[in-house]
């Protein structure tokens, strides 16, 4: 791979404005050379504002641009498989948004194609490279809480007005585009970071329903799960609550760690004497930049990225297990 990795972005929407897009031209040995959006005017506008030399309104044109080494697919999940396969067959390295695809089966197709074309596949579970989560991993691996035994996850949110208009629903609660609802969109981050911190989840049981009946996708999910190292966990995600609450607790035989998946609050660590230690670690302005940096390093043979197609597919497997009956009965 060349010293400078030249990137193209498919889908330059909101997520690419601050969270991810600027990283591709701010990091060393990285250059953003082209962007694509189906709306040509918006593609041109993004390119102008971010000083990107080329823009397209057709994904195939960007994928087959000979100046591009790697493609970032920042579109809704329903197109992830299609664009990944096209980019792999064009010989491009691939960074795809989360969740990796609509289903675990689609993830496997993406992985298989990338392997057959000998191109790397990375997934935008960017918390794996954020300093706050690396601190949590350091605490666990140092034995600070002893042997991890239990995980508790809670995410509650109120239903927002945009989800209450059936004629103008955001795509994130349209299962044919997103794979589900806000559980799929948000819980995937928590499930992936638990995979990173504690290992593979091998067993899942759950209850899924729609309590608000505002859209076809689920709005309440409770689940129990077990990791391959015998750690057990429970979680509940509710998106028609009267308040917002976000907390993950990992309890060991000598202490516990409590943190937020989506907030920037302090990490709380209770030692074996139940003494509280807190760590305030802010997220960077461009929250995906640390993970993108690991991708660039791997492409240059200087390291590895912790978020791969294989790791991303494991989270899709967990989601499939808990949602399969609800999907079958409600929208498949």
VOBA-1610 file (N, C-alpha, C; in pm, whole numbers, padded with zeros to 5 digits, always signed):
BEGIN
Unk+00084-00119+00000Unk+00000+00000+00000Unk+00089+00125+00000Unk+00042+00230-00064Unk+00117+00354-00075Unk+00139+00417+00062Unk+00240+00506+00068Unk+00268+00575+00194Unk+00148+00657+00237Unk+00086+00731+00146Unk-00035+00806+00175Unk-00155+00727+00126Unk-00248+00698+00217Unk-00368+00624+00182Unk-00471+00724+00128Unk-00517+00698+00007Unk-00613+00788-00056Unk-00753+00729-00044Unk-00842+00809+00018Unk-00975+00763+00054Unk-01085+00821-00034Unk-01191+00743-00048Unk-01317+00791-00103Unk-01428+00758-00006Unk-01525+00848+00009Unk-01638+00825+00099Unk-01765+00808+00017Unk-01837+00700+00043Unk-01970+00679-00015Unk-02072+00714+00092Unk-02148+00821+00067Unk-02249+00864+00163Unk-02200+00973+00255Unk-02185+01094+00204Unk-02133+01204+00288Unk-02248+01280+00354Unk-02314+01211+00450Unk-02423+01271+00526Unk-02375+01326+00659Unk-02466+01335+00756Unk-02436+01401+00883Unk-02318+01339+00957Unk-02310+01205+00957Unk-02206+01139+01036Unk-02066+01174+00987Unk-02054+01211+00859Unk-01922+01241+00803Unk-01880+01387+00822Unk-01970+01471+00867Unk-01937+01613+00883Unk-01832+01637+00990Unk-01850+01573+01108Unk-01759+01596+01220Unk-01704+01465+01276Unk-01790+01365+01292Unk-01749+01243+01361Unk-01639+01168+01289Unk-01647+01161+01155Unk-01554+01076+01081Unk-01481+01147+00968Unk-01554+01219+00884Unk-01498+01274+00761Unk-01367+01348+00774Unk-01357+01447+00867Unk-01232+01524+00878Unk-01109+01440+00912Unk-01130+01324+00977Unk-01016+01240+01013Unk-00936+01197+00891Unk-01006+01175+00780Unk-00940+01123+00660Unk-00844+01223+00597Unk-00863+01353+00625Unk-00767+01450+00571Unk-00684+01519+00679Unk-00713+01493+00806Unk-00633+01551+00914Unk-00522+01458+00962Unk-00544+01328+00949Unk-00443+01233+00996Unk-00323+01229+00900Unk-00207+01200+00955Unk-00087+01185+00873Unk-00104+01066+00778Unk-00044+01077+00662Unk-00042+00969+00563Unk-00181+00930+00516Unk-00272+01025+00516Unk-00408+01001+00473Unk-00459+01120+00394Unk-00534+01091+00289Unk-00587+01198+00204Unk-00727+01161+00156Unk-00819+01254+00168Unk-00955+01234+00118Unk-00962+01293-00022Unk-00977+01206-00121Unk-00969+01253-00260Unk-01103+01259-00331Unk-01207+01189-00276Unk-01337+01191-00344Unk-01448+01154-00247Unk-01566+01212-00272Unk-01684+01179-00194Unk-01800+01151-00289Unk-01898+01079-00241Unk-02015+01047-00324Unk-02142+01061-00241Unk-02242+01119-00303Unk-02378+01123-00247Unk-02474+01124-00365Unk-02588+01057-00351Unk-02679+01049-00465Unk-02729+01186-00509Unk-02745+01277-00414Unk-02782+01415-00445Unk-02655+01488-00487Unk-02642+01516-00615Unk-02518+01575-00668Unk-02487+01710-00605Unk-02589+01790-00579Unk-02567+01922-00520Unk-02508+01911-00380Unk-02559+01815-00304Unk-02507+01796-00168Unk-02367+01735-00170Unk-02340+01648-00266Unk-02205+01593-00280Unk-02105+01703-00312Unk-02142+01789-00405Unk-02055+01900-00443Unk-02034+01996-00327Unk-02141+02022-00251Unk-02132+02112-00137Unk-02037+02057-00031Unk-02048+01926+00000Unk-01958+01864+00097Unk-01813+01875+00049Unk-01791+01843-00077Unk-01655+01848-00133Unk-01597+01988-00123Unk-01678+02088-00152Unk-01631+02227-00146Unk-01594+02266-00004Unk-01680+02235+00091Unk-01657+02276+00229Unk-01541+02203+00295Unk-01514+02080+00251Unk-01406+02000+00310Unk-01283+01994+00219Unk-01282+02075+00115Unk-01167+02082+00023Unk-01131+01946-00037Unk-01233+01873-00079Unk-01214+01742-00143Unk-01212+01764-00294Unk-01110+01718-00364Unk-01096+01751-00507Unk-01203+01693-00599Unk-01260+01577-00565Unk-01357+01515-00656Unk-01484+01475-00582Unk-01594+01481-00653Unk-01722+01435-00599Unk-01800+01361-00707Unk-01884+01268-00660Unk-01966+01186-00752Unk-02108+01176-00697Unk-02202+01144-00785Unk-02338+01111-00743Unk-02369+00964-00770Unk-02267+00890-00809Unk-02282+00746-00839Unk-02173+00668-00768Unk-02213+00568-00688Unk-02117+00492-00608Unk-02016+00416-00694Unk-02061+00359-00804Unk-01971+00283-00889Unk-01857+00368-00944Unk-01887+00493-00974Unk-01784+00582-01026Unk-01675+00606-00923Unk-01715+00624-00797Unk-01614+00642-00692Unk-01536+00513-00668Unk-01608+00401-00661Unk-01542+00273-00634Unk-01437+00241-00740Unk-01463+00278-00864Unk-01371+00246-00973Unk-01273+00359-01006Unk-01270+00459-00920Unk-01171+00567-00935Unk-01033+00511-00904Unk-00944+00516-01000Unk-00811+00455-00985Unk-00723+00530-00884Unk-00760+00651-00845Unk-00681+00725-00747Unk-00711+00681-00604Unk-00815+00603-00586Unk-00861+00567-00451Unk-00805+00432-00407Unk-00747+00429-00286Unk-00696+00305-00227Unk-00797+00238-00136Unk-00877+00319-00067Unk-00967+00267+00035Unk-01099+00342+00033Unk-01207+00270+00063Unk-01341+00328+00058Unk-01406+00321+00196Unk-01461+00433+00239Unk-01541+00440+00362Unk-01688+00441+00322Unk-01761+00340+00365Unk-01903+00327+00331Unk-01985+00380+00448Unk-02037+00501+00432Unk-02110+00570+00538Unk-02257+00586+00502Unk-02315+00479+00454Unk-02456+00476+00412Unk-02536+00394+00512Unk-02669+00393+00503Unk-02748+00306+00589Unk-02714+00158+00568Unk-02739+00074+00670Unk-02698-00068+00663Unk-02751-00146+00544Unk-02865-00107+00488Unk-02923-00183+00377Unk-02834-00186+00253Unk-02739-00093+00242Unk-02649-00090+00126Unk-02507-00134+00159Unk-02482-00168+00284Unk-02345-00203+00324Unk-02291-00323+00247Unk-02372-00428+00237Unk-02325-00548+00168Unk-02297-00520+00021Unk-02389-00454-00045Unk-02372-00425-00187Unk-02245-00346-00215Unk-02226-00237-00141Unk-02110-00152-00167Unk-01979-00218-00124Unk-01985-00297-00016Unk-01864-00368+00028Unk-01819-00466-00078Unk-01911-00542-00134Unk-01876-00641-00235Unk-01822-00573-00361Unk-01886-00464-00402Unk-01838-00391-00520Unk-01697-00336-00496Unk-01676-00278-00379Unk-01544-00221-00349Unk-01437-00329-00338Unk-01473-00442-00279Unk-01377-00552-00266Unk-01335-00604-00403Unk-01432-00617-00493Unk-01401-00666-00628Unk-01319-00564-00707Unk-01323-00438-00664Unk-01240-00335-00727Unk-01104-00324-00660Unk-01080-00410-00560Unk-00948-00413-00495Unk-00925-00307-00391Unk-01032-00247-00338Unk-01017-00140-00239Unk-01023-00196-00097Unk-00944-00138-00008Unk-00963-00163+00134Unk-01095-00098+00175Unk-01162-00155+00277Unk-01298-00110+00308Unk-01313-00082+00457Unk-01374+00034+00485Unk-01417+00073+00620Unk-01567+00097+00611Unk-01647+00014+00681Unk-01792+00021+00666Unk-01856+00063+00798Unk-01965+00138+00788Unk-02035+00184+00906Unk-02094+00071+00988Unk-02145+00109+01104Unk-02210+00012+01191Unk-02361+00035+01189Unk-02444-00068+01220Unk-02402-00208+01225Unk-02349-00252+01089Unk-02271-00355+01092Unk-02197-00396+00972Unk-02287-00426+00853Unk-02405-00482+00879Unk-02500-00517+00772Unk-02636-00539+00835Unk-02734-00576+00753Unk-02869-00601+00804Unk-02875-00726+00889Unk-02793-00827+00856Unk-02797-00955+00926Unk-02657-01015+00935Unk-02644-01114+01021Unk-02519-01189+01033Unk-02485-01259+00902Unk-02587-01309+00834Unk-02564-01376+00705Unk-02500-01280+00605Unk-02549-01157+00599Unk-02489-01058+00509Unk-02344-01029+00550Unk-02318-01022+00680Unk-02180-01000+00727Unk-02088-01109+00673Unk-02132-01233+00680Unk-02050-01343+00633Unk-02022-01334+00484Unk-02121-01290+00406Unk-02099-01271+00263Unk-01992-01164+00239Unk-01997-01057+00316Unk-01899-00949+00303Unk-01759-00998+00338Unk-01749-01072+00447Unk-01619-01125+00491Unk-01563-01219+00386Unk-01646-01308+00336Unk-01603-01407+00237Unk-01552-01339+00110Unk-01625-01238+00062Unk-01583-01170-00060Unk-01451-01097-00039Unk-01438-01028+00074Unk-01313-00955+00102Unk-01195-01050+00111Unk-01216-01166+00173Unk-01108-01264+00182Unk-01070-01316+00043Unk-01170-01343-00039Unk-01141-01396-00173Unk-01070-01294-00261Unk-01095-01166-00234Unk-01031-01060-00312Unk-00904-01007-00245Unk-00873-01064-00127Unk-00752-01027-00053Unk-00749-00879-00018Unk-00863-00828+00029Unk-00870-00689+00074Unk-00916-00687+00220Unk-00867-00593+00300Unk-00907-00585+00441Unk-01044-00521+00457Unk-01115-00563+00562Unk-01247-00510+00593Unk-01249-00466+00739Unk-01281-00339+00760Unk-01288-00280+00893Unk-01430-00227+00917Unk-01471-00223+01044Unk-01607-00180+01078Unk-01601-00065+01178Unk-01694+00030+01166Unk-01688+00154+01243Unk-01739+00141+01386Unk-01694+00039+01455Unk-01715+00032+01599Unk-01598+00102+01666Unk-01605+00234+01661Unk-01489+00318+01692Unk-01459+00328+01841Unk-01550+00283+01926Unk-01521+00288+02070Unk-01404+00197+02106Unk-01374+00100+02025Unk-01260+00012+02051Unk-01126+00087+02055Unk-01122+00206+01997Unk-00996+00281+01995Unk-01002+00409+02078Unk-01115+00436+02144Unk-01125+00558+02224Unk-01052+00542+02357Unk-00980+00646+02400Unk-00903+00637+02525Unk-00985+00595+02647Unk-01109+00639+02657Unk-01189+00605+02776Unk-01215+00454+02783Unk-01239+00390+02670Unk-01265+00247+02671Unk-01136+00166+02680Unk-01027+00221+02631Unk-00898+00156+02650Unk-00858+00157+02798Unk-00898+00263+02870Unk-00873+00269+03015Unk-00953+00161+03086Unk-01078+00141+03046Unk-01161+00036+03106Unk-01098-00101+03080Unk-01051-00122+02958Unk-00987-00249+02924Unk-00861-00271+03008Unk-00787-00163+03026Unk-00665-00170+03108Unk-00698-00210+03252Unk-00802-00151+03308Unk-00843-00184+03445Unk-00882-00331+03456Unk-00961-00380+03362Unk-01005-00519+03366Unk-00887-00614+03353Unk-00800-00587+03255Unk-00688-00679+03229Unk-00581-00673+03338Unk-00577-00564+03414Unk-00480-00554+03524Unk-00528-00627+03649Unk-00652-00674+03646Unk-00707-00743+03762Unk-00769-00651+03864Unk-00795-00527+03826Unk-00846-00428+03921Unk-00980-00470+03983Unk-01063-00541+03905Unk-01192-00587+03962Unk-01191-00738+03985Unk-01074-00796+03978Unk-01064-00941+03993Unk-01115-01011+03868Unk-01178-01124+03888Unk-01234-01200+03775Unk-01373-01144+03743Unk-01394-01096+03620Unk-01527-01045+03586Unk-01632-01155+03595Unk-01747-01120+03656Unk-01853-01218+03676Unk-01985-01178+03609Unk-02021-01048+03621Unk-02156-01005+03582Unk-02148-00875+03504Unk-02239-00861+03406Unk-02253-00736+03331Unk-02399-00692+03338Unk-02421-00564+03369Unk-02555-00504+03367Unk-02554-00387+03270Unk-02650-00385+03177Unk-02659-00276+03077Unk-02798-00213+03082Unk-02802-00082+03081Unk-02929-00009+03076Unk-02916+00106+02979Unk-03013+00119+02889Unk-03024+00238+02805Unk-03172+00272+02791Unk-03211+00385+02848Unk-03347+00435+02837Unk-03344+00569+02764Unk-03442+00591+02679Unk-03460+00721+02614Unk-03608+00749+02593Unk-03641+00879+02592Unk-03778+00917+02560Unk-03801+00900+02410Unk-03926+00887+02371Unk-03957+00884+02229Unk-03957+01027+02177Unk-03880+01052+02074Unk-03868+01185+02018Unk-03977+01210+01914Unk-04014+01338+01894Unk-04121+01370+01799Unk-04099+01314+01658Unk-03974+01307+01615Unk-03947+01260+01478Unk-03987+01114+01459Unk-04000+01039+01569Unk-04039+00899+01559Unk-04190+00878+01571Unk-04264+00986+01582Unk-04407+00976+01605Unk-04492+01015+01483Unk-04426+01052+01375Unk-04497+01084+01251Unk-04482+00967+01154Unk-04584+00884+01140Unk-04570+00761+01059Unk-04543+00787+00911Unk-04569+00907+00866Unk-04549+00939+00724Unk-04409+00994+00695Unk-04334+01027+00799Unk-04200+01083+00780Unk-04102+01024+00881Unk-04101+00895+00891Unk-04014+00829+00988Unk-03868+00833+00942Unk-03773+00857+01032Unk-03632+00845+00997Unk-03598+00702+00958Unk-03499+00686+00870Unk-03467+00551+00822Unk-03421+00459+00934Unk-03372+00516+01043Unk-03316+00433+01150Unk-03421+00345+01218Unk-03552+00378+01202Unk-03656+00291+01258Unk-03735+00220+01147Unk-03678+00219+01027Unk-03737+00143+00917Unk-03655+00015+00901Unk-03706-00099+00943Unk-03627-00223+00945Unk-03568-00263+00811Unk-03638-00233+00701Unk-03585-00272+00570Unk-03458-00194+00534Unk-03433-00082+00604Unk-03315+00000+00579Unk-03210-00018+00688Unk-03257-00025+00814Unk-03164-00027+00928Unk-03143-00165+00988Unk-03236-00258+00961Unk-03228-00389+01023Unk-03310-00401+01149Unk-03370-00291+01192Unk-03450-00290+01314Unk-03483-00148+01353Unk-03469-00118+01482Unk-03496+00016+01531Unk-03377+00072+01606Unk-03406+00151+01709Unk-03299+00216+01784Unk-03216+00115+01863Unk-03273-00001+01894Unk-03193-00106+01957Unk-03078-00146+01866Unk-03107-00170+01740Unk-03003-00208+01644Unk-02902-00095+01629Unk-02951+00026+01619Unk-02865+00142+01594Unk-02773+00173+01712Unk-02823+00157+01834Unk-02747+00200+01952Unk-02690+00085+02033Unk-02770-00019+02055Unk-02721-00130+02137Unk-02601-00199+02074Unk-02590-00191+01940Unk-02475-00254+01876Unk-02344-00199+01929Unk-02340-00070+01965Unk-02217-00012+02021Unk-02183-00075+02156Unk-02285-00092+02240Unk-02261-00152+02372Unk-02219-00298+02359Unk-02290-00372+02274Unk-02258-00513+02256Unk-02118-00532+02199Unk-02079-00444+02106Unk-01945-00455+02049Unk-01838-00422+02151Unk-01859-00318+02232Unk-01754-00282+02328Unk-01742-00390+02436Unk-01851-00458+02467Unk-01842-00570+02561Unk-01763-00686+02501Unk-01781-00710+02372Unk-01701-00810+02301Unk-01553-00773+02310Unk-01523-00646+02294Unk-01385-00597+02300Unk-01327-00611+02441Unk-01408-00579+02542Unk-01359-00579+02679Unk-01355-00718+02742Unk-01452-00803+02708Unk-01470-00927+02782Unk-01465-01054+02698Unk-01477-01040+02567Unk-01473-01158+02482Unk-01605-01186+02414Unk-01611-01298+02348Unk-01723-01335+02261Unk-01846-01377+02341Unk-01961-01324+02300Unk-02090-01369+02354Unk-02133-01494+02277Unk-02167-01600+02348Unk-02198-01728+02281Unk-02342-01774+02300Unk-02416-01711+02392Unk-02554-01751+02415Unk-02638-01628+02445Unk-02757-01621+02384Unk-02844-01503+02397Unk-02989-01548+02411Unk-03061-01488+02506Unk-03205-01506+02519Unk-03266-01370+02545Unk-03387-01347+02495Unk-03443-01215+02515Unk-03592-01205+02492Unk-03643-01086+02525Unk-03783-01051+02501Unk-03783-00920+02425Unk-03867-00913+02322Unk-03870-00797+02232Unk-04015-00759+02207Unk-04046-00630+02214Unk-04179-00586+02174Unk-04178-00439+02137Unk-04293-00393+02093Unk-04314-00251+02067Unk-04416-00202+02168Unk-04372-00118+02260Unk-04461-00067+02364Unk-04531+00061+02320Unk-04463+00140+02237Unk-04521+00266+02193Unk-04600+00255+02064Unk-04572+00150+01986Unk-04641+00125+01857Unk-04634+00245+01763Unk-04523+00318+01767Unk-04509+00435+01681Unk-04452+00399+01544Unk-04383+00284+01535Unk-04320+00242+01411Unk-04306+00090+01413Unk-04279+00029+01297Unk-04277-00119+01291Unk-04168-00183+01375Unk-04057-00116+01393Unk-03944-00176+01464Unk-03970-00182+01614Unk-03894-00267+01680Unk-03901-00281+01825Unk-03862-00151+01896Unk-03919-00128+02014Unk-03875-00013+02095Unk-03838-00054+02237Unk-03850-00184+02268Unk-03809-00233+02399Unk-03750-00373+02384Unk-03630-00391+02436Unk-03560-00520+02429Unk-03497-00548+02564Unk-03523-00665+02617Unk-03450-00713+02735Unk-03383-00843+02696Unk-03262-00863+02746Unk-03191-00984+02707Unk-03094-01028+02815Unk-03071-01157+02816Unk-02964-01215+02898Unk-02865-01280+02804Unk-02740-01281+02844Unk-02637-01334+02755Unk-02521-01390+02835Unk-02448-01482+02771Unk-02331-01543+02835Unk-02211-01534+02742Unk-02097-01502+02799Unk-01972-01496+02725Unk-01905-01633+02727Unk-01810-01652+02636Unk-01741-01781+02628Unk-01657-01811+02752Unk-01627-01707+02832Unk-01550-01728+02955Unk-01640-01733+03080Unk-01769-01763+03058Unk-01867-01785+03164Unk-01918-01660+03234Unk-01877-01543+03191Unk-01937-01420+03242Unk-02082-01414+03195Unk-02173-01373+03283Unk-02313-01360+03246Unk-02354-01213+03247Unk-02448-01179+03160Unk-02492-01041+03150Unk-02641-01030+03128Unk-02695-00914+03164Unk-02833-00880+03136Unk-02837-00736+03087Unk-02938-00704+03006Unk-02952-00568+02958Unk-03095-00536+02923Unk-03130-00408+02931Unk-03260-00365+02885Unk-03246-00231+02815Unk-03308-00223+02698Unk-03304-00104+02614Unk-03449-00061+02588Unk-03484+00059+02630Unk-03621+00107+02613Unk-03619+00248+02555Unk-03695+00267+02447Unk-03693+00395+02376Unk-03828+00467+02380Unk-03910+00429+02479Unk-04035+00503+02504Unk-04047+00531+02654Unk-03934+00562+02715Unk-03928+00588+02858Unk-03960+00736+02884Unk-03964+00773+03013Unk-03985+00914+03049Unk-03855+00985+03082Unk-03741+00915+03062Unk-03613+00975+03098Unk-03501+00911+03017Unk-03382+00966+03033Unk-03264+00914+02965Unk-03168+00857+03068Unk-03127+00734+03044Unk-03034+00670+03136Unk-02944+00577+03055Unk-02815+00584+03081Unk-02717+00507+03003Unk-02608+00461+03098Unk-02605+00332+03126Unk-02504+00281+03218Unk-02472+00135+03190Unk-02343+00104+03197Unk-02295-00034+03189Unk-02213-00059+03314Unk-02237-00171+03378Unk-02167-00207+03500Unk-02103-00345+03481Unk-01974-00352+03502Unk-01902-00480+03496Unk-01856-00512+03637Unk-01905-00622+03692Unk-01880-00657+03832Unk-01789-00779+03836Unk-01681-00765+03912Unk-01590-00876+03932Unk-01595-00928+04073Unk-01509-01022+04107Unk-01510-01077+04242Unk-01430-00991+04341Unk-01371-00879+04289Unk-01296-00789+04378Unk-01331-00642+04358Unk-01420-00613+04267Unk-01454-00473+04243Unk-01548-00461+04125Unk-01576-00338+04085Unk-01664-00317+03970Unk-01631-00186+03899Unk-01672-00180+03773Unk-01652-00061+03690Unk-01788-00021+03634Unk-01817+00108+03638Unk-01942+00160+03585Unk-01911+00271+03486Unk-01978+00268+03369Unk-01950+00368+03267Unk-02069+00383+03173Unk-02066+00490+03097Unk-02167+00518+02996Unk-02115+00479+02859Unk-02201+00420+02777Unk-02161+00391+02640Unk-02155+00517+02556Unk-02253+00606+02573Unk-02268+00719+02482Unk-02231+00853+02544Unk-02227+00862+02674Unk-02194+00989+02739Unk-02044+01007+02756Unk-02008+01117+02817Unk-01867+01150+02840Unk-01839+01163+02989Unk-01927+01103+03070Unk-01912+01113+03216Unk-01794+01030+03263Unk-01756+01052+03388Unk-01640+00983+03445Unk-01663+00831+03452Unk-01557+00757+03430Unk-01557+00613+03455Unk-01544+00594+03606Unk-01632+00515+03664Unk-01628+00490+03808Unk-01577+00349+03835Unk-01470+00341+03915Unk-01411+00212+03951Unk-01416+00198+04103Unk-01479+00092+04151Unk-01486+00062+04293Unk-01392-00055+04322Unk-01294-00032+04409Unk-01195-00137+04438Unk-01251-00237+04539Unk-01168-00331+04583Unk-01217-00438+04669Unk-01258-00388+04807Unk-01220-00265+04840Unk-01264-00203+04965Unk-01383-00111+04942Unk-01440-00119+04823Unk-01553-00034+04781Unk-01518+00115+04778Unk-01388+00144+04763Unk-01345+00283+04749Unk-01361+00325+04603Unk-01419+00442+04585Unk-01446+00492+04450Unk-01325+00564+04392Unk-01289+00527+04268Unk-01187+00597+04189Unk-01254+00640+04059Unk-01236+00764+04020Unk-01299+00812+03897Unk-01195+00860+03797Unk-01225+00837+03670Unk-01136+00875+03560Unk-01216+00956+03459Unk-01176+01082+03442Unk-01241+01169+03344Unk-01156+01171+03217Unk-01208+01111+03112Unk-01135+01103+02986Unk-01228+01149+02875Unk-01201+01265+02820Unk-01288+01322+02717Unk-01270+01251+02583Unk-01377+01248+02508Unk-01370+01198+02371Unk-01313+01305+02279Unk-01245+01264+02172Unk-01189+01362+02077Unk-01297+01430+01996Unk-01263+01543+01935Unk-01360+01617+01852Unk-01414+01529+01741Unk-01326+01461+01671Unk-01365+01369+01564Unk-01359+01227+01623Unk-01474+01179+01669Unk-01476+01062+01756Unk-01426+00934+01690Unk-01431+00929+01557Unk-01383+00809+01487Unk-01234+00817+01452Unk-01171+00931+01478Unk-01033+00950+01437Unk-00936+00846+01495Unk-00944+00812+01625Unk-00850+00711+01676Unk-00860+00576+01604Unk-00982+00532+01574Unk-00996+00404+01502Unk-00946+00416+01359Unk-00978+00525+01292Unk-00931+00545+01155Unk-00778+00548+01151Unk-00718+00605+01254Unk-00572+00605+01263Unk-00516+00462+01266Unk-00585+00372+01338Unk-00537+00233+01343Unk-00552+00165+01207Unk-00655+00204+01132Unk-00674+00147+00997Unk-00560+00189+00907Unk-00527+00317+00910Unk-00418+00369+00827Unk-00287+00300+00864Unk-00264+00283+00993Unk-00141+00215+01036Unk-00138+00071+00986Unk-00250+00001+00993Unk-00252-00138+00945Unk-00228-00144+00795Unk-00291-00054+00721Unk-00272-00054+00576Unk-00127-00026+00538Unk-00056+00040+00626Unk+00086+00069+00601Unk+00179-00034+00666Unk+00120-00136+00726Unk+00201-00241+00786Unk+00265-00203+00918Unk+00205-00105+00990Unk+00265-00056+01114Unk+00183-00088+01238Unk+00082-00171+01225Unk+00000-00202+01341Unk-00123-00279+01297Unk-00228-00276+01381Unk-00350-00345+01342Unk-00470-00267+01395Unk-00581-00284+01328Unk-00707-00222+01369Unk-00786-00321+01454Unk-00840-00279+01568Unk-00912-00372+01655Unk-01056-00401+01614Unk-01103-00335+01507Unk-01243-00355+01465Unk-01247-00407+01322Unk-01267-00536+01310Unk-01260-00604+01180Unk-01398-00657+01138Unk-01403-00712+01019Unk-01526-00776+00975Unk-01566-00890+01069Unk-01469-00967+01114Unk-01499-01079+01204Unk-01556-01030+01336Unk-01495-00929+01396Unk-01547-00880+01524Unk-01683-00812+01505Unk-01698-00736+01397Unk-01825-00671+01371Unk-01939-00769+01348Unk-01907-00880+01285Unk-02011-00980+01257Unk-02061-01046+01384Unk-01976-01055+01485Unk-02020-01117+01611Unk-02133-01036+01676Unk-02124-00905+01668Unk-02231-00822+01722Unk-02359-00840+01642Unk-02348-00853+01511Unk-02467-00879+01429Unk-02530-01014+01463Unk-02447-01112+01497Unk-02500-01242+01538Unk-02583-01228+01666Unk-02533-01153+01763Unk-02606-01133+01888Unk-02740-01065+01862Unk-02739-00961+01780Unk-02862-00889+01747Unk-02961-00982+01678Unk-02914-01062+01584Unk-03002-01156+01514Unk-03067-01254+01611Unk-02990-01302+01708Unk-03043-01399+01803Unk-03159-01342+01883Unk-03144-01220+01929Unk-03248-01162+02016Unk-03369-01113+01937Unk-03348-01072+01811Unk-03457-01014+01733Unk-03526-01112+01638Unk-03475-01234+01622Unk-03523-01320+01513Unk-03673-01345+01518Unk-03730-01373+01634Unk-03874-01400+01642Unk-03956-01275+01615Unk-03913-01162+01671Unk-03987-01037+01649Unk-03983-00998+01501Unk-03867-01012+01440Unk-03855-00982+01297Unk-03949-01070+01215Unk-03950-01198+01245Unk-04031-01292+01169Unk-04180-01262+01182Unk-04221-01219+01300Unk-04363-01197+01327Unk-04412-01057+01288Unk-04319-00965+01267Unk-04361-00826+01249Unk-04320-00761+01117Unk-04203-00796+01064Unk-04167-00724+00941Unk-04083-00802+00842Unk-04063-00929+00862Unk-03993-01005+00759Unk-04093-01088+00678
//
